[in-house]
Amino acid sequence: MTTNVRRGRGVVVWALLALAFPATAIADPPKASGGRATDITQSTATLHGRANPNGNPSSAYFQYGTLRTYGATTPAQSIGSGKTGVAVSAPIGGLSPNTRYHFRLVVQWGNRVVFGDDHTFRTAKQPLGLSLVATPDRVRSGQSSTLSGNLSGSDAQGKQVKLQVNRFPFSGFEDFGNAQVVDSAGNFAFPIVHVFTNTQFRVFVVDKPEVGSPIVGVVVPVQVHLRVARRVHRGKVRFRGRITPVSDNSAVEIQRRFHGVWVTVARTHTTNNAAGSSYFRKKVRIRHSGRFRALVTPGGEYVSNTSRVHRIRVVRHK
């Protein structure tokens, strides 16, 4: 009799416990295990882990950051309420190149969480890259320019860069001046005191010559000086001009502004004179007043340029 009473009391106790503590609450807690990173680039990676809900409706996510305090999390994803391990993965982005990151898997059920072990990975290095710009990139013959740029990449600090030059007629690049050590931000600058003809420049990393900048050009336009009478009679008008530096046999176009467009009305070419400059002369039949200029297109040594605009008024004979 006593034994049956005790058994009855035991059944009641377990029934009360079942009501007070549902099975999901007294089941074994979930587990978070494993940890690896794949598809690692300079700024992205995919995190992997394994979680076992142990019968608890659970979700899982990763914490990650450059320190063990983490700071960033991936979106939570449901892993069900099974009793076997479930693979969990999540892509992450916005990472810095060549940087060590910590991460761990977190499993949450209800308002409770369980943490996996801390794991680390390192993002890929950023390859070295060179930029280059000329300021100014259009100068008069004999004027100066500055070649400046930036060396970027994970291993940029302390690198030396070398400038090369290729002058018209562009027969090949050759070293120019001394190498420079880039500053802490990867910046550098090479002053060019005189540029006499169209010139190309580039830089490369001294101990990694395969890393070079794009080719940058500094061009030298010819200077065109045009003389013509402002007031002429209807008929042929003489245009006279000279260009510097000397560029013989350059194409010359006498142009008139017509409905907003420059139209070529005559052509000639330059010849040399004793004063050390090239000149041109051309008679052009003009019947109406208008605005005129000369466009000179030299060979590859210089680039084309125009004279200032002259306004010519045509008057009739009295």
C-alpha positions as CSV (number, residue, x, y, z in Angstrom):
1,M,0.0,0.0,0.0
2,T,2.7,2.4,1.0
3,T,4.7,1.6,-2.1
4,N,1.7,2.4,-4.4
5,V,1.2,5.7,-2.6
6,R,4.8,6.7,-3.1
7,R,4.6,5.7,-6.8
8,G,1.5,7.8,-7.1
9,R,3.2,10.8,-5.5
10,G,6.1,10.4,-7.9
11,V,3.8,10.5,-10.9
12,V,2.2,13.6,-9.6
13,V,5.7,15.3,-9.1
14,W,6.8,14.5,-12.6
15,A,3.5,15.8,-14.0
16,L,4.0,19.0,-12.1
17,L,7.5,19.3,-13.3
18,A,6.4,18.7,-16.9
19,L,3.9,21.5,-16.6
20,A,6.4,24.0,-15.0
21,F,9.3,23.1,-17.3
22,P,8.3,22.1,-20.8
23,A,10.5,19.6,-22.6
24,T,12.1,22.4,-24.7
25,A,13.3,24.0,-21.5
26,I,14.8,21.0,-19.8
27,A,16.3,19.5,-22.9
28,D,20.1,19.6,-23.4
29,P,21.2,23.0,-24.7
30,P,22.3,23.4,-28.3
31,K,25.9,23.1,-29.3
32,A,28.1,25.3,-31.6
33,S,31.3,23.7,-33.0
34,G,33.8,24.0,-35.8
35,G,34.9,27.1,-37.6
36,R,36.6,27.9,-40.9
37,A,36.6,30.6,-43.5
38,T,36.6,30.0,-47.3
39,D,36.5,32.1,-50.5
40,I,38.8,34.7,-48.8
41,T,39.5,37.8,-50.8
42,Q,40.8,41.3,-50.0
43,S,37.3,42.4,-48.7
44,T,35.1,39.3,-48.5
45,A,35.0,35.8,-47.0
46,T,32.5,33.0,-46.2
47,L,32.3,31.7,-42.6
48,H,31.4,28.1,-41.8
49,G,30.4,26.3,-38.6
50,R,28.2,23.5,-37.3
51,A,25.3,23.7,-34.8
52,N,23.2,21.1,-33.1
53,P,19.8,22.3,-31.7
54,N,19.5,19.3,-29.4
55,G,15.7,19.4,-29.8
56,N,15.4,23.2,-29.2
57,P,14.0,25.5,-31.8
58,S,17.1,27.5,-32.5
59,S,18.7,30.0,-34.8
60,A,22.4,30.6,-35.5
61,Y,24.6,33.5,-36.6
62,F,28.3,34.5,-36.6
63,Q,30.1,37.3,-34.8
64,Y,33.2,38.7,-36.4
65,G,35.7,41.5,-36.1
66,T,39.3,42.4,-35.9
67,L,39.4,41.8,-32.1
68,R,37.9,39.1,-29.9
69,T,35.2,41.5,-28.9
70,Y,34.0,41.1,-32.5
71,G,31.5,43.9,-33.2
72,A,29.7,42.7,-36.3
73,T,27.2,39.9,-36.8
74,T,25.7,38.1,-39.7
75,P,21.9,37.8,-40.0
76,A,20.4,35.0,-37.9
77,Q,19.2,31.9,-39.7
78,S,16.8,29.2,-38.4
79,I,18.4,25.8,-37.9
80,G,15.2,24.0,-36.7
81,S,14.9,21.8,-33.6
82,G,16.5,18.6,-34.7
83,K,19.0,16.5,-32.7
84,T,21.8,16.3,-35.3
85,G,24.4,18.8,-36.4
86,V,23.4,21.4,-39.0
87,A,26.0,23.1,-41.3
88,V,25.8,26.9,-41.0
89,S,27.5,29.3,-43.3
90,A,27.3,33.1,-44.0
91,P,29.1,35.4,-46.4
92,I,30.6,38.7,-45.1
93,G,32.0,41.7,-46.8
94,G,33.5,45.2,-46.2
95,L,36.7,43.7,-44.9
96,S,40.1,45.3,-45.0
97,P,43.0,43.8,-47.0
98,N,45.7,41.8,-45.3
99,T,43.9,41.9,-41.9
100,R,43.4,39.3,-39.3
101,Y,39.7,38.7,-38.3
102,H,38.2,36.8,-35.4
103,F,34.9,35.0,-35.6
104,R,32.7,32.5,-33.8
105,L,29.4,30.7,-34.2
106,V,26.5,31.6,-31.9
107,V,23.4,29.5,-31.4
108,Q,20.3,31.1,-29.8
109,W,17.2,29.5,-28.5
110,G,14.6,31.6,-26.7
111,N,16.5,34.3,-24.8
112,R,19.6,32.2,-24.3
113,V,22.7,31.7,-26.4
114,V,25.7,29.4,-26.6
115,F,29.0,30.4,-28.1
116,G,31.4,28.4,-30.2
117,D,35.1,28.7,-30.1
118,D,37.0,31.7,-31.5
119,H,38.6,31.2,-34.9
120,T,40.7,33.5,-37.1
121,F,41.5,34.1,-40.8
122,R,43.5,36.7,-42.7
123,T,42.2,38.5,-45.7
124,A,44.2,38.6,-49.0
125,K,46.8,41.2,-49.6
126,Q,45.9,44.1,-51.9
127,P,48.2,43.9,-55.0
128,L,50.6,46.9,-55.5
129,G,49.2,49.5,-57.9
130,L,50.6,52.7,-59.3
131,S,48.8,55.8,-60.4
132,L,50.4,58.8,-62.1
133,V,49.3,62.2,-63.2
134,A,51.1,65.2,-64.8
135,T,50.4,68.7,-63.6
136,P,50.1,70.5,-65.9
137,D,49.9,68.1,-68.8
138,R,50.1,70.8,-71.5
139,V,53.0,73.3,-71.4
140,R,54.8,75.7,-73.6
141,S,58.2,74.5,-74.8
142,G,60.7,74.8,-72.0
143,Q,58.2,75.1,-69.2
144,S,58.0,72.7,-66.2
145,S,55.6,70.0,-65.0
146,T,55.3,67.7,-62.0
147,L,54.7,64.0,-62.2
148,S,52.9,62.8,-59.0
149,G,51.2,59.6,-58.0
150,N,50.4,57.0,-55.4
151,L,51.6,53.5,-54.7
152,S,48.7,51.5,-53.2
153,G,48.7,48.0,-51.8
154,S,49.4,45.9,-48.7
155,D,53.2,46.1,-49.2
156,A,53.5,49.7,-50.4
157,Q,55.2,51.1,-47.3
158,G,58.9,51.8,-47.8
159,K,58.9,50.9,-51.5
160,Q,61.0,52.9,-54.0
161,V,59.6,54.1,-57.3
162,K,61.6,55.1,-60.4
163,L,60.6,57.5,-63.1
164,Q,61.2,56.9,-66.8
165,V,60.9,59.2,-69.7
166,N,60.3,58.7,-73.5
167,R,60.8,61.9,-75.6
168,F,59.7,62.4,-79.2
169,P,60.3,60.6,-81.5
170,F,59.4,58.0,-78.8
171,S,62.3,55.6,-79.4
172,G,62.0,54.0,-75.9
173,F,61.8,54.7,-72.2
174,E,64.9,55.5,-70.1
175,D,65.5,56.2,-66.4
176,F,65.1,59.8,-65.3
177,G,66.6,61.0,-62.0
178,N,66.9,59.1,-58.8
179,A,64.5,56.7,-57.2
180,Q,62.2,57.9,-54.5
181,V,60.8,56.3,-51.4
182,V,57.0,56.7,-51.2
183,D,55.7,58.5,-48.0
184,S,53.6,56.8,-45.4
185,A,50.5,57.3,-47.6
186,G,52.2,55.9,-50.7
187,N,52.5,59.3,-52.4
188,F,55.5,60.5,-54.5
189,A,56.3,63.4,-56.8
190,F,59.0,64.0,-59.5
191,P,59.5,67.6,-60.6
192,I,60.3,68.0,-64.3
193,V,62.2,71.3,-64.8
194,H,61.9,71.6,-68.6
195,V,59.7,69.9,-71.2
196,F,60.7,70.9,-74.7
197,T,58.7,68.4,-76.9
198,N,55.9,66.0,-76.5
199,T,57.1,63.5,-73.8
200,Q,55.8,60.3,-72.2
201,F,56.4,59.3,-68.6
202,R,55.8,56.3,-66.4
203,V,57.0,54.9,-63.0
204,F,57.7,51.5,-61.7
205,V,58.5,49.8,-58.4
206,V,62.2,49.3,-58.1
207,D,62.2,45.8,-56.6
208,K,59.1,44.8,-58.6
209,P,59.6,46.2,-62.1
210,E,56.5,44.3,-63.3
211,V,54.5,46.8,-61.3
212,G,54.2,50.0,-63.3
213,S,51.9,52.9,-63.9
214,P,50.0,53.8,-67.0
215,I,51.9,56.0,-69.5
216,V,51.2,59.7,-69.0
217,G,52.0,62.3,-71.6
218,V,52.9,66.0,-71.3
219,V,52.3,67.7,-74.6
220,V,53.8,70.9,-76.0
221,P,51.5,72.9,-78.3
222,V,53.0,75.3,-80.9
223,Q,52.4,79.0,-80.4
224,V,50.6,80.5,-83.3
225,H,50.9,84.3,-84.1
226,L,48.7,85.6,-86.9
227,R,48.7,89.0,-88.5
228,V,46.0,90.3,-90.8
229,A,44.4,93.7,-91.4
230,R,41.3,94.4,-89.5
231,R,39.7,96.5,-92.2
232,V,40.1,95.3,-95.8
233,H,38.6,95.9,-99.2
234,R,36.6,93.1,-100.8
235,G,38.9,90.7,-102.5
236,K,42.1,88.8,-101.6
237,V,43.5,89.3,-98.1
238,R,47.0,88.3,-97.0
239,F,47.3,86.2,-93.8
240,R,50.8,86.1,-92.3
241,G,51.9,84.3,-89.3
242,R,54.7,82.5,-87.5
243,I,54.9,79.6,-85.0
244,T,57.3,78.7,-82.2
245,P,59.1,76.4,-81.6
246,V,60.3,75.9,-85.2
247,S,58.2,73.3,-87.0
248,D,58.7,73.4,-90.7
249,N,56.2,71.9,-93.1
250,S,53.4,72.0,-90.5
251,A,49.9,72.1,-92.0
252,V,48.2,75.5,-91.7
253,E,44.4,76.1,-92.1
254,I,42.9,79.5,-92.4
255,Q,39.5,79.2,-90.8
256,R,36.3,81.3,-90.6
257,R,33.6,81.2,-88.0
258,F,30.4,80.3,-89.9
259,H,27.1,79.6,-88.0
260,G,29.0,78.6,-84.9
261,V,31.4,76.3,-86.6
262,W,35.0,76.9,-87.8
263,V,35.2,76.2,-91.5
264,T,38.5,76.0,-93.4
265,V,38.7,78.4,-96.2
266,A,42.3,78.0,-97.3
267,R,45.3,75.8,-96.6
268,T,49.1,76.2,-96.7
269,H,52.2,75.1,-94.7
270,T,55.0,76.6,-92.7
271,T,58.6,77.2,-93.8
272,N,61.7,78.2,-91.9
273,N,63.1,81.7,-91.7
274,A,66.3,83.2,-90.5
275,A,64.8,84.4,-87.2
276,G,64.6,80.8,-85.8
277,S,60.9,80.3,-86.3
278,S,58.6,78.9,-88.9
279,Y,56.3,81.2,-90.8
280,F,53.4,81.0,-93.3
281,R,51.7,83.4,-95.8
282,K,48.4,82.9,-97.6
283,K,46.2,85.2,-99.7
284,V,42.5,84.4,-99.2
285,R,39.6,85.8,-101.1
286,I,37.2,87.4,-98.6
287,R,33.8,88.8,-99.6
288,H,32.1,89.2,-96.3
289,S,33.1,90.4,-92.8
290,G,33.7,87.8,-90.2
291,R,36.0,86.2,-87.6
292,F,39.1,84.3,-88.7
293,R,41.9,82.3,-87.1
294,A,44.8,80.0,-88.1
295,L,45.0,76.4,-87.1
296,V,48.5,74.9,-87.2
297,T,49.0,71.1,-87.0
298,P,52.6,70.1,-86.7
299,G,54.2,66.7,-86.7
300,G,54.5,64.5,-83.6
301,E,57.1,66.7,-81.9
302,Y,54.4,69.2,-80.9
303,V,50.6,69.3,-80.8
304,S,48.3,71.6,-82.8
305,N,47.1,75.0,-81.7
306,T,45.3,78.0,-83.0
307,S,46.0,81.7,-83.1
308,R,43.8,84.2,-81.4
309,V,40.6,85.2,-83.3
310,H,40.8,88.2,-85.7
311,R,37.7,90.1,-86.7
312,I,37.9,91.3,-90.3
313,R,35.6,94.0,-91.6
314,V,35.2,94.1,-95.4
315,V,34.5,97.5,-96.9
316,R,33.5,98.4,-100.5
317,H,35.5,100.7,-102.8
318,K,34.2,104.2,-102.9
